[in-house]
Amino acid sequence: MVIKLYELVDFLNRYLDIDKFEEIDPIVNGLEIEGEYTVSKVATCVSITNSIIDEAVRGGINVLITHHGIITRRNGVKRIVGSFKEKLRKILMNNISVLAYHLPLDAHVEIGNNVSIAKVLNLNIIDWIYEKNIPIGVVALCNNKVSIYDVYKEVKSKINEKAILLKYGLDRVERIAIISGAGAKFIKKFTKREVDLFMTGEFREDCEVYAIDEKINVIVMGHYASEVFGVRNLARLLREKFNIETVFLRSEQII
């Protein structure tokens, strides 16, 4: 099956409702680099490394959809040198389109990273965590209060075996806040009376001090590991919607 590039772009932009993230997302969501106008094979990934591009070229990929785009609003493109130059050269020489969906893919209520983490851990979502009225995380409940070590074991089994537990709170937990990726700062929205466990992709020293003082447990899932779900789900969605070949490209990333 072959579809038009802009048919794909328009569908994803609407489905992920990218316009509402315009003010808070540092990534340029949607089409970043225009390649071929027809699409027969799509790959998704968390971040674009040179090895990801090499794999895409070998696999005959027309469109590369990434969670972490290569164009940001915050810094812009100042110099095209080194490994960044090599990335652009490979993408342009091979006529590959690049699409990026950052916060829209974290926040999506059906295929997003945060919802998916709650589902894979069999948690019940009861509320959303907001930033400027945009849902950037979830609060979920365990069916019963469970040992923090049992939750940690599940995270290591289903998300990342190298996840880290910072045990500063209760031995048994029920209310869990989940924000994929670099969500450390949002722990300061909560007290120990509101959540028993805070889960995110990466953490910071000042946020650890807050967790200690508030006696909130923290599980650091790994930035990459916490954000594979959305792009995997996106690959499956496009395969079902357009009957085109899709593949998820795994990176060698550890953090």
Buried (B, 14 or more C-beta within 10 A) or exposed (E): EEBEBBEBBEBBBEBBEBEBBEEEBEBBBBBBBBBBEEBBBBBBBBBBBEEBBEBBBEEEBBBBBBBBBBBBEEEEEEEEEEEBEEBBEBBEEBEBBBBBBBBBBBBBEEBBBBBBBBEBBEBEBEBBBEBEEBBBBBBBBBEEBBEBEEBBEBBBEBBBEEBBBBBBBBEBBBBBBBBBBBBBBBBEBBEBEEBBBBBBBBBEEEBBEBBEEBEBBBBBBBBBBBBBBBBBBBBEBBBEEBEBBBBBBEBEBEE
